[in-house]
Amino acid sequence: MRTWSDEEGWGVIDSEATPGGAWAHFSNVAGSGFRSLTPGLQVTFEPVTMVDGTQDGYHYRALDVRRVE
């Protein structure tokens, strides 16, 4: 995780597959109840290319985000 905002409920994940980063929303984080991530945390995710523009300036969205234990 590059960044995460609990107040806004989203952050950015960096990976080789997503140049510039992937936008991640709390609703795509595995788990129930309050879902949050921490900058520096290693995660796995399914990258999806945004075909109809960008989300907050990012060309990729992160789906099925899971913490690496």
N, C-alpha and C positions, 0 to 999 in steps of 0.2 A: 504494500500500500504506500502510495506517495503521500496522499492527503486524505483526511476524513473529517466531516463536520457532523457531530451529533445533532446540532441545532437545525441544520438543513437536510440531514438524512442522506447525504451522498458524499462521494469522494472519487479519487482517481487512482487507478491501478496501472503500474508500468509493466510492460513486457515486450519482448522482441516481436511478438505477433501484433502488437498494437502501438506503432510509432506515434509518439505524442501522448499516449496514455488512453485508457478506457474509462469512461464514465460509469460509476457504479452507484446504484440506488439501494437503499436499505431493504426494499421489497425483494431484491434479488439475492440477498444474503441468506444462506441456509440457517434455519432455526425458527423458533417461535418467540413471541413476545418482543421485547425491545431488542433490535438487532443493530449492532455497531461494530466497526472495525477500528484498528489502531494503526497509525502510520508506522511503517517499518515491518508490519506483520506480513508473513508470506501467505499467499492465498492461491488457490487454483480457481479458474473461471472459464466460461465459454465466451470468447470474443465474438461480437456481431458487428459488422460494418453498418453504419447508419447510411441508408441509401437515399433518404429524403432530407439530407442536410446534416446538421450536427446537433449535439446536445451540449449546451453550455460551451460550445467551441471544440468539442471532442468528436472525432470521426468514428469512434468505436464505443460500444456499450458492453458492459460486463454482465453476463447472465450466469446463474448457478454458481455464485461465489461461495467458496468453501475455505475455511481455515486449514492450513497445513499444520498438523500436529507433530 
